[in-house]
Amino acid sequence: MLAIECVDVFKSFRPERESLLGRKKPKVAALQDISFTMPESECLGILGPNGSGKSTLIRLICTLLLPDRGELKVFGRDVVKAPQEVRRLIHRVSVEASFFKKLSAQENLDYAAGLYGLSRGAARSRAQEILERLGLPRAKYRAPLEEMSRGQQQKVAIARALLTSPTLLLLDEPTTGLDPRSRRDVQQFIEEIRHDYGASIVLCTHDMQEAQRLCDRVAVLRDGRFIALDTPTELAVRHGGGGGLEGAFLALTGEDPHEEEEMNA
């Protein structure tokens, strides 16, 4: 079965500010006729400069946005016709994880478990197992989220996502801004998730080494369009000019991936 089937998806937005004459500005295309399929259990990387449409695509897949036209299905469920079914199959971890910052990690995870009808005991046991594997000290479980580092909060976000054993995991810049050790912990755990559960994963990242390590295939977005889709090795061979995946990204987009990552850190 296909994890994702995307056919001619188009999404546009109207600028928030009106023109000086008070007229509405025309809509701007964020994604233009995107088509691809993603097999079950694949890790698909999405690369692209800031503003290329990566986060818009993630929001469409998880039904936070709806396409203007085209068809998008998750495990055969249409995101427009059956959004509730789609939401039960996915979870999203974004660069800015949303929490009740005054509450502890344990309280936030208890709340998330309740939303999905999970028992508190089972959810706590599962959450502690995940957090321990991610290297979060047990002493931090009852600390308010606002007292945690960015990396520690991101580990809690990953634990929250995996409480429900989602069939499709959407990772939107999950390691941006993390220290090197936390980044390695998260990357290693993503590999374990695939090995242990066969999860299907969409990974948006600016880290070329991360994409090379984790992704079976990589799609490159520029100006709302897919301009390349292949394995990291093939992209490097065809477009890298000896500079690997970073060289391919630079050749395809005209942007330096290191500058993009620094802007998002």
N, C-alpha and C positions, 0 to 999 in steps of 0.2 A: 504494500500500500504506500502511496505517496504521503509524506508528512505535510507537504505544502504543494499546492498547485495554483499558480498565479498566471492569469491570462489577460494581457492587454490592460493592466491596471493603470488608471490615471487618477491623480489627486492634485487639486489646486487649492490655493488659499487666497483670500482677498486681503491686501495690506490693511493693517489696523488704522493707519492715518489716512484721512481723505485728502484729496488734492487741495491746493490753495483756493480754488474756486468752489470748494464744498462738494465737488463731484466724487462719486465713488471711483476708486482706482480699479483698473481691470485685475482679474485674478492672475496670480502667478503660479505656474505649474511647479509642483514639488516633486512629483513622479510622473513620468511620461511613458505610457505603454510598456510597462514592465511585465515581462513574461519569463517564467522559469518553473522548474519542478525540483523538488527536494525529496529524495528517497527517505524512507524511514531509517532511523538510527544514524543518519549522516550528521556531521558538523559542518555547516555552511558558514563561511566567513563573509562579512559584508564590509568592504573597504571603500573609503571615499573621503574627499576633503570635507571640511565643515560646510554645511548647507547643501550637501549633495543629495540628501533625501534619505539617509540611513535611518534616522530615528522615526521619520514619517512612515517608512516601510514597516518598522517594528510595531508602531502603533496601529497600523492597519491590520497586521496579522493578529494582534491581541484584541481587536475590536474597539480600541479607544477612539479610532477614527474609522469612517466608512469610505470606500472608494467612490469617486464621482462616476466612474464607469469601469467596466472590466469585471472579471470574476476571480475571487480569491477563496480557496478552500483549505481547511486544516483537517487532515485525516478524513477527507470527504465531506466535511461539514462546511457549508457556505457561511462566511463571516457576516453576511448581511441577513440571510434567512434564518440562521440558527446560531446567533451570537452566544447564547447561554451554553449551548453544547460545546462551542469552541473554547469558551473560558474555562470550562472544567478540565480541558486537556492541556492547558498551557500555564506557564507562570513567567513573569518578566522580572529581570533584575536590571535596574538602570543605574547610570552613573550617579544619579541623585536619588538614593533610596528614601522612601517616604515612611516615617515612623512617628509615633508619639514620643517625642524626645524626652519628656519628663519621666516617662516610664522606663523600667528596666528592659533588658533584652528578653528576659523570661516573660515579663508581662506582655510585651509586644508579641511574642511568639504564642503565648496563650490565647491572645485575642485573635490572631490569625488562624489558629487551629479551630477556635470556636466558629469562625465564619464558614469553615469547610466541614463542620460537623464532626471533627476529630475529638477523641477523648483527651482530656488534659494530661493524664498520666502517660499515655502512649506518645502524645505529641512532645512532652517534655523529654522523655527518654530519647526519642529520635533527634530532637534538636540538640541535646547535649552531645550525642554521638557525632553529629555533623560538626558542631563547633569545636569539639576536641580534635577532630581530624583536620580542621582548618587552623588549629593552633591558637584558639582563643582561650585565655586562662579562665578556669572555672570561677575564679573570684569575680570575674567581670559579668557573670550571668545576672546578678542582681543590681548591677550599677546602672544608673540612668544612661540612656543612649547619648544624652548631651555631654556626658563626661567621657565618652569613648572617642578614640581616634577615627579618622575617616576609614582606615583599613579595617578596624574592628567593626564599625557599623556595616561595612560592606559584607563582612563575613556573616553577620546576623541576617542581612538581606538574603544571602544565598541560603542560609538555613531555613528562613521563612519560605523561600521558593520551593525548597525540596521537601517540606513537611508533607505535601500532598502527592509526592512522587509524580510530578507532571510528565505527560508523554512528550510534550514539546517545551523546551526551555529557551527563552529569548533573553539573551545576554547583551545588554546595550552598554558598551564601554565598562565592563565589570571590574577591570583592574586599573582604570585611569586614576592617577593620583595616589596609588598605593606605593608603599615602600617596597624595595626589591624582594624582601622576604615574604611579605603579605601577597605580593603578586605571584610568587612561585607557589605559595600555598594554594591560592585560588586556582591557578592553572593545573596544578597536580590534582586537585579535587575534581575539576571538570573532566579530566582524563578518567578518573575513577568512576564518575557518574556514567560515562559512556560504557566503560568496561563492565561495571556491575549491573547496570539497569538498561543498557541499550538505548539511552535517551537520545532523542533527536534535538539538535541544538542549532540555533542561529546566533552567531557571534558577531556583533559590530565592534570593531576595534581600530585603533590607529597604530597598534604595536605589530610591526611586520613579523618579528620573531614569534610573537604569540600566535598569529595567524598561521605561520609556517608549522609551528609545533602542534596546534590543535585541530586545524581545519582539513577536511578531505578535499573541499573545493573552496574557491574564493571568487566572489563577484565584486567587480569594481564599479562603483557608481560615480558618475560625473554629471552635474546639471540635471539630475533626476532620471538619468538613463543608465542602463547597464551597458558598459563599453567593453567588458571582458568577463568571462566566466569559465574557469578551468581550475585544475589542481595548482597549488602553489608552485610546484616544480615546473609545470608547463608554462605558467605565466612568466616565471623567471627566465626560462629558456627563450621564450618568444619575444619578450619585451625588456628583459632585465639588462641586457648589454653587459653581462658580467657582474652586475651589481645585485644579483639575487632578486628577491621579492620587493625589496626597497627600490631597486633600480626600475623594476617593472611599474611600480606605483608612480614613481616620478615621471617615467616616460608616458604613461597613460593619462595622468591627470595634470602634469605640470606642477605638482605640489610636492613639497618635502614632507614625508610622513613624520619626521621628528618635530618639525614646527607645528604640525597639526596636533600632535600629542601634547606638546608643551602648552598650547592654547587651551586644552581641555583639562590640564592637570589642576 
